[in-house]
């Protein structure tokens, strides 16, 4: 059964978090306690850890994107488990596009 990894509340005043750096990629095996990403909060940069064992099926939020607490940032799955594409597509958040220079 796939597990949604959501943006955690890492401080009492945190409303959004930004993935600064992913320490895993799609396909990587993780165990509970592994550091998944560095998250910038309103007060500090903190580590987001895995609470379950499995493999990273999908990264849904790119580095540098601020998302609300509870937003799905990645999907963790057991080996050989099919992933619900619709669930991943709904939660995928892309990095903002760089502004284009005016001609």
Secondary structure, 3 states (H helix, E strand, C coil): CCEEEECCCCCCCCCEEEEEEECCCCCCEECCCCEEEEEECCCCEEEEECCCCEEEEEECECCCCEEECCCEEEEEECCCCCCCHHHHHHHCECCCCCCCCCC
